[in-house]
Amino acid sequence: QVELVESGGGLVQVGGSLRLSCAASGRVHSLSVMGWYRQVPEKGRELVATISSRGIENYADSVKGRFTVSRDNALNLVYLQMNSLKPEDTAVYLCYGGPFYGSPYWGQGTQVTVSS
C-alpha cells in the first residue's frame, strides 16, 4: 500500500503562484509515475502533470509553460509549482501514484482557488 498526502493549496489571486507538495509513504518503490490530477464538479477528473521515476514529464496542454512538476525520489516527495494562475485552475488537486503493476493510488486532495 502507498499513502499520499498533499499540502500547499489555498486561495490566490489571478496571476499568482502556489506550490503543492505530496508526501508518499509505504511501498513507494512500487511507484513508476507520480503526479497531479485535478477535479471540478462539472468536468470530472483531469490530468495536470506527471513525472516518471526517470524524470520524464508530461503536462496537460492547458498548463504547459505555467506549471512544473518535480520529484525528489530520496525524500519520496512530488511537487507542483503553479505560476500565472487563472480562475479556470480552480479545483481540488489530487496527488497520483501509478505503480508498475496494479491500481493507482490517490491522495485526499487539496483545494486551490484562484480569485479574479
Biotite code that builds the C-alpha atoms (Angstrom):
import biotite.structure as struc

atoms = struc.array([
    struc.Atom([0.000, 0.000, 0.000], chain_id="A", res_id=1, res_name="GLN", atom_name="CA", element="C"),
    struc.Atom([1.000, 3.600, -0.601], chain_id="A", res_id=2, res_name="VAL", atom_name="CA", element="C"),
    struc.Atom([-0.271, 6.671, 1.223], chain_id="A", res_id=3, res_name="GLU", atom_name="CA", element="C"),
    struc.Atom([-0.202, 10.069, -0.457], chain_id="A", res_id=4, res_name="LEU", atom_name="CA", element="C"),
    struc.Atom([-0.717, 13.294, 1.494], chain_id="A", res_id=5, res_name="VAL", atom_name="CA", element="C"),
    struc.Atom([-0.990, 16.659, -0.239], chain_id="A", res_id=6, res_name="GLU", atom_name="CA", element="C"),
    struc.Atom([-0.283, 20.117, 1.144], chain_id="A", res_id=7, res_name="SER", atom_name="CA", element="C"),
    struc.Atom([0.087, 23.666, -0.125], chain_id="A", res_id=8, res_name="GLY", atom_name="CA", element="C"),
    struc.Atom([-3.322, 24.524, -1.521], chain_id="A", res_id=9, res_name="GLY", atom_name="CA", element="C"),
    struc.Atom([-5.151, 27.741, -0.773], chain_id="A", res_id=10, res_name="GLY", atom_name="CA", element="C"),
    struc.Atom([-6.587, 30.957, -2.139], chain_id="A", res_id=11, res_name="LEU", atom_name="CA", element="C"),
    struc.Atom([-4.571, 33.030, -4.597], chain_id="A", res_id=12, res_name="VAL", atom_name="CA", element="C"),
    struc.Atom([-5.287, 35.916, -6.940], chain_id="A", res_id=13, res_name="GLN", atom_name="CA", element="C"),
    struc.Atom([-5.179, 35.685, -10.710], chain_id="A", res_id=14, res_name="VAL", atom_name="CA", element="C"),
    struc.Atom([-1.575, 35.691, -11.902], chain_id="A", res_id=15, res_name="GLY", atom_name="CA", element="C"),
    struc.Atom([-0.261, 34.431, -8.589], chain_id="A", res_id=16, res_name="GLY", atom_name="CA", element="C"),
    struc.Atom([1.680, 31.300, -7.731], chain_id="A", res_id=17, res_name="SER", atom_name="CA", element="C"),
    struc.Atom([1.299, 28.297, -5.466], chain_id="A", res_id=18, res_name="LEU", atom_name="CA", element="C"),
    struc.Atom([3.428, 25.256, -4.786], chain_id="A", res_id=19, res_name="ARG", atom_name="CA", element="C"),
    struc.Atom([1.790, 21.939, -3.969], chain_id="A", res_id=20, res_name="LEU", atom_name="CA", element="C"),
    struc.Atom([3.618, 19.121, -2.239], chain_id="A", res_id=21, res_name="SER", atom_name="CA", element="C"),
    struc.Atom([2.785, 15.443, -1.952], chain_id="A", res_id=22, res_name="CYS", atom_name="CA", element="C"),
    struc.Atom([4.461, 13.150, 0.537], chain_id="A", res_id=23, res_name="ALA", atom_name="CA", element="C"),
    struc.Atom([4.411, 9.442, -0.234], chain_id="A", res_id=24, res_name="ALA", atom_name="CA", element="C"),
    struc.Atom([4.840, 6.678, 2.319], chain_id="A", res_id=25, res_name="SER", atom_name="CA", element="C"),
    struc.Atom([4.599, 2.902, 2.320], chain_id="A", res_id=26, res_name="GLY", atom_name="CA", element="C"),
    struc.Atom([5.620, 0.875, -0.740], chain_id="A", res_id=27, res_name="ARG", atom_name="CA", element="C"),
    struc.Atom([6.914, 3.938, -2.548], chain_id="A", res_id=28, res_name="VAL", atom_name="CA", element="C"),
    struc.Atom([9.428, 1.886, -4.520], chain_id="A", res_id=29, res_name="HIS", atom_name="CA", element="C"),
    struc.Atom([6.458, 0.369, -6.378], chain_id="A", res_id=30, res_name="SER", atom_name="CA", element="C"),
    struc.Atom([5.542, 3.701, -7.956], chain_id="A", res_id=31, res_name="LEU", atom_name="CA", element="C"),
    struc.Atom([6.554, 4.245, -11.554], chain_id="A", res_id=32, res_name="SER", atom_name="CA", element="C"),
    struc.Atom([4.789, 7.525, -12.198], chain_id="A", res_id=33, res_name="VAL", atom_name="CA", element="C"),
    struc.Atom([3.742, 10.246, -9.768], chain_id="A", res_id=34, res_name="MET", atom_name="CA", element="C"),
    struc.Atom([1.978, 13.463, -10.397], chain_id="A", res_id=35, res_name="GLY", atom_name="CA", element="C"),
    struc.Atom([-1.164, 15.504, -10.160], chain_id="A", res_id=36, res_name="TRP", atom_name="CA", element="C"),
    struc.Atom([-4.735, 15.446, -11.360], chain_id="A", res_id=37, res_name="TYR", atom_name="CA", element="C"),
    struc.Atom([-7.460, 17.947, -10.621], chain_id="A", res_id=38, res_name="ARG", atom_name="CA", element="C"),
    struc.Atom([-11.167, 17.625, -10.155], chain_id="A", res_id=39, res_name="GLN", atom_name="CA", element="C"),
    struc.Atom([-14.015, 20.049, -10.634], chain_id="A", res_id=40, res_name="VAL", atom_name="CA", element="C"),
    struc.Atom([-17.683, 19.057, -10.337], chain_id="A", res_id=41, res_name="PRO", atom_name="CA", element="C"),
    struc.Atom([-18.703, 19.874, -13.896], chain_id="A", res_id=42, res_name="GLU", atom_name="CA", element="C"),
    struc.Atom([-15.596, 18.458, -15.578], chain_id="A", res_id=43, res_name="LYS", atom_name="CA", element="C"),
    struc.Atom([-14.667, 15.410, -13.571], chain_id="A", res_id=44, res_name="GLY", atom_name="CA", element="C"),
    struc.Atom([-11.049, 14.425, -13.014], chain_id="A", res_id=45, res_name="ARG", atom_name="CA", element="C"),
    struc.Atom([-8.358, 15.535, -15.458], chain_id="A", res_id=46, res_name="GLU", atom_name="CA", element="C"),
    struc.Atom([-4.622, 15.126, -15.805], chain_id="A", res_id=47, res_name="LEU", atom_name="CA", element="C"),
    struc.Atom([-2.478, 18.085, -14.796], chain_id="A", res_id=48, res_name="VAL", atom_name="CA", element="C"),
    struc.Atom([1.095, 16.760, -14.861], chain_id="A", res_id=49, res_name="ALA", atom_name="CA", element="C"),
    struc.Atom([3.021, 13.579, -14.208], chain_id="A", res_id=50, res_name="THR", atom_name="CA", element="C"),
    struc.Atom([6.654, 12.626, -13.860], chain_id="A", res_id=51, res_name="ILE", atom_name="CA", element="C"),
    struc.Atom([8.168, 9.186, -14.207], chain_id="A", res_id=52, res_name="SER", atom_name="CA", element="C"),
    struc.Atom([10.781, 7.606, -11.963], chain_id="A", res_id=53, res_name="SER", atom_name="CA", element="C"),
    struc.Atom([13.304, 8.547, -14.664], chain_id="A", res_id=54, res_name="ARG", atom_name="CA", element="C"),
    struc.Atom([12.205, 12.181, -14.666], chain_id="A", res_id=55, res_name="GLY", atom_name="CA", element="C"),
    struc.Atom([10.143, 12.218, -17.856], chain_id="A", res_id=56, res_name="ILE", atom_name="CA", element="C"),
    struc.Atom([7.482, 14.913, -17.529], chain_id="A", res_id=57, res_name="GLU", atom_name="CA", element="C"),
    struc.Atom([4.026, 15.064, -19.081], chain_id="A", res_id=58, res_name="ASN", atom_name="CA", element="C"),
    struc.Atom([1.643, 18.036, -18.969], chain_id="A", res_id=59, res_name="TYR", atom_name="CA", element="C"),
    struc.Atom([-1.887, 18.859, -19.927], chain_id="A", res_id=60, res_name="ALA", atom_name="CA", element="C"),
    struc.Atom([-1.955, 21.420, -22.735], chain_id="A", res_id=61, res_name="ASP", atom_name="CA", element="C"),
    struc.Atom([-3.833, 23.836, -20.506], chain_id="A", res_id=62, res_name="SER", atom_name="CA", element="C"),
    struc.Atom([-0.940, 24.121, -18.033], chain_id="A", res_id=63, res_name="VAL", atom_name="CA", element="C"),
    struc.Atom([2.119, 23.849, -20.281], chain_id="A", res_id=64, res_name="LYS", atom_name="CA", element="C"),
    struc.Atom([4.503, 26.723, -19.712], chain_id="A", res_id=65, res_name="GLY", atom_name="CA", element="C"),
    struc.Atom([2.857, 27.665, -16.427], chain_id="A", res_id=66, res_name="ARG", atom_name="CA", element="C"),
    struc.Atom([3.131, 24.570, -14.209], chain_id="A", res_id=67, res_name="PHE", atom_name="CA", element="C"),
    struc.Atom([6.199, 22.492, -13.395], chain_id="A", res_id=68, res_name="THR", atom_name="CA", element="C"),
    struc.Atom([6.163, 19.041, -11.820], chain_id="A", res_id=69, res_name="VAL", atom_name="CA", element="C"),
    struc.Atom([9.202, 17.719, -9.979], chain_id="A", res_id=70, res_name="SER", atom_name="CA", element="C"),
    struc.Atom([10.068, 14.714, -7.884], chain_id="A", res_id=71, res_name="ARG", atom_name="CA", element="C"),
    struc.Atom([12.511, 14.005, -5.065], chain_id="A", res_id=72, res_name="ASP", atom_name="CA", element="C"),
    struc.Atom([12.932, 10.246, -5.038], chain_id="A", res_id=73, res_name="ASN", atom_name="CA", element="C"),
    struc.Atom([15.188, 10.299, -1.977], chain_id="A", res_id=74, res_name="ALA", atom_name="CA", element="C"),
    struc.Atom([12.561, 12.071, 0.141], chain_id="A", res_id=75, res_name="LEU", atom_name="CA", element="C"),
    struc.Atom([9.524, 10.487, -1.564], chain_id="A", res_id=76, res_name="ASN", atom_name="CA", element="C"),
    struc.Atom([8.087, 13.867, -2.484], chain_id="A", res_id=77, res_name="LEU", atom_name="CA", element="C"),
    struc.Atom([6.473, 15.236, -5.611], chain_id="A", res_id=78, res_name="VAL", atom_name="CA", element="C"),
    struc.Atom([5.821, 18.917, -6.212], chain_id="A", res_id=79, res_name="TYR", atom_name="CA", element="C"),
    struc.Atom([3.694, 21.041, -8.492], chain_id="A", res_id=80, res_name="LEU", atom_name="CA", element="C"),
    struc.Atom([4.835, 24.615, -8.996], chain_id="A", res_id=81, res_name="GLN", atom_name="CA", element="C"),
    struc.Atom([1.934, 26.617, -10.399], chain_id="A", res_id=82, res_name="MET", atom_name="CA", element="C"),
    struc.Atom([2.580, 30.062, -11.868], chain_id="A", res_id=83, res_name="ASN", atom_name="CA", element="C"),
    struc.Atom([0.389, 32.550, -13.713], chain_id="A", res_id=84, res_name="SER", atom_name="CA", element="C"),
    struc.Atom([-2.698, 31.015, -12.176], chain_id="A", res_id=85, res_name="LEU", atom_name="CA", element="C"),
    struc.Atom([-6.062, 31.525, -13.852], chain_id="A", res_id=86, res_name="LYS", atom_name="CA", element="C"),
    struc.Atom([-9.626, 31.220, -12.495], chain_id="A", res_id=87, res_name="PRO", atom_name="CA", element="C"),
    struc.Atom([-10.056, 28.026, -14.541], chain_id="A", res_id=88, res_name="GLU", atom_name="CA", element="C"),
    struc.Atom([-7.266, 26.434, -12.494], chain_id="A", res_id=89, res_name="ASP", atom_name="CA", element="C"),
    struc.Atom([-9.627, 26.405, -9.508], chain_id="A", res_id=90, res_name="THR", atom_name="CA", element="C"),
    struc.Atom([-10.078, 22.765, -8.492], chain_id="A", res_id=91, res_name="ALA", atom_name="CA", element="C"),
    struc.Atom([-9.281, 20.097, -5.956], chain_id="A", res_id=92, res_name="VAL", atom_name="CA", element="C"),
    struc.Atom([-5.779, 18.898, -6.788], chain_id="A", res_id=93, res_name="TYR", atom_name="CA", element="C"),
    struc.Atom([-5.116, 15.213, -6.199], chain_id="A", res_id=94, res_name="LEU", atom_name="CA", element="C"),
    struc.Atom([-1.745, 13.566, -5.856], chain_id="A", res_id=95, res_name="CYS", atom_name="CA", element="C"),
    struc.Atom([-1.419, 10.489, -8.056], chain_id="A", res_id=96, res_name="TYR", atom_name="CA", element="C"),
    struc.Atom([0.804, 7.457, -7.726], chain_id="A", res_id=97, res_name="GLY", atom_name="CA", element="C"),
    struc.Atom([0.931, 4.980, -10.591], chain_id="A", res_id=98, res_name="GLY", atom_name="CA", element="C"),
    struc.Atom([2.544, 1.666, -9.686], chain_id="A", res_id=99, res_name="PRO", atom_name="CA", element="C"),
    struc.Atom([4.403, -0.592, -12.099], chain_id="A", res_id=100, res_name="PHE", atom_name="CA", element="C"),
    struc.Atom([1.621, -3.100, -11.530], chain_id="A", res_id=101, res_name="TYR", atom_name="CA", element="C"),
    struc.Atom([-1.865, -2.728, -10.101], chain_id="A", res_id=102, res_name="GLY", atom_name="CA", element="C"),
    struc.Atom([-4.281, 0.087, -9.451], chain_id="A", res_id=103, res_name="SER", atom_name="CA", element="C"),
    struc.Atom([-3.221, 3.706, -8.922], chain_id="A", res_id=104, res_name="PRO", atom_name="CA", element="C"),
    struc.Atom([-3.117, 5.448, -5.580], chain_id="A", res_id=105, res_name="TYR", atom_name="CA", element="C"),
    struc.Atom([-4.714, 8.794, -4.817], chain_id="A", res_id=106, res_name="TRP", atom_name="CA", element="C"),
    struc.Atom([-4.341, 11.408, -2.127], chain_id="A", res_id=107, res_name="GLY", atom_name="CA", element="C"),
    struc.Atom([-7.285, 13.080, -0.419], chain_id="A", res_id=108, res_name="GLN", atom_name="CA", element="C"),
    struc.Atom([-6.844, 16.293, -2.384], chain_id="A", res_id=109, res_name="GLY", atom_name="CA", element="C"),
    struc.Atom([-6.092, 19.927, -1.646], chain_id="A", res_id=110, res_name="THR", atom_name="CA", element="C"),
    struc.Atom([-8.260, 22.844, -2.724], chain_id="A", res_id=111, res_name="GLN", atom_name="CA", element="C"),
    struc.Atom([-6.817, 25.533, -4.975], chain_id="A", res_id=112, res_name="VAL", atom_name="CA", element="C"),
    struc.Atom([-8.972, 28.603, -5.539], chain_id="A", res_id=113, res_name="THR", atom_name="CA", element="C"),
    struc.Atom([-7.945, 31.371, -7.928], chain_id="A", res_id=114, res_name="VAL", atom_name="CA", element="C"),
    struc.Atom([-9.892, 34.595, -7.446], chain_id="A", res_id=115, res_name="SER", atom_name="CA", element="C"),
    struc.Atom([-10.345, 37.202, -10.157], chain_id="A", res_id=116, res_name="SER", atom_name="CA", element="C"),
])
